[in-house]
Amino acid sequence: GEQRKLDAMRHLEMQHRDLHIQIDAKELEFKLVVLVREQATAEFHRLDRWIHTSM
């Protein structure tokens, strides 16, 4: 029974690690999306100002 317990523990640890990797990836993805959105917004405002000043 001891070996089975060890195997179960190892299995849980692996699942736990996979979960953490997925969470980290999601977090990174979210930060990237926010960053890109902020840059796009800034770019849009800059273009907007440029259009208004050249008209």
Buried (B, 14 or more C-beta within 10 A) or exposed (E): EEEEEEEEEEEEEEEEEEEEEEEEEEEEEEEEEEEEEEEEEEEEEEEEEEEEEEE
